[in-house]
């Protein structure tokens, strides 16, 4: 490894990723290999929330990193419109299920009546 290179280990999380950086020697800015899809992330350096920026490669960058070992966690945060969309989808699905059950019960009841008249 060169002077500016360091070893990075990562672990996938259900809502993001965790990086364990073993040795930072010279840099205070990190260009992390994680695509930036807007302002929907929270970044934690050693357990403390910190800001981030979009790098020239459209990745997440973190500044003010001191030399040494660090744990960096990037978590996805849902915006309010996504939360509302999930609630509306769940309610619509439940409504469709209830309508299907109601229609099925009504249809079965009518079918039995028709069978009785035909006999």
Buried (B, 14 or more C-beta within 10 A) or exposed (E): EEEEEBEBEBEEEEEBBBBBBEEBEEBEEBBBEBEBEEEEBBBBBEEEEBEBEBBEEEBBBBEEBEEEEBBBBBBBEEEEEEEEEEEEEEEEEEEEEEEEEEEEEEEEEEEEEEEEEEE
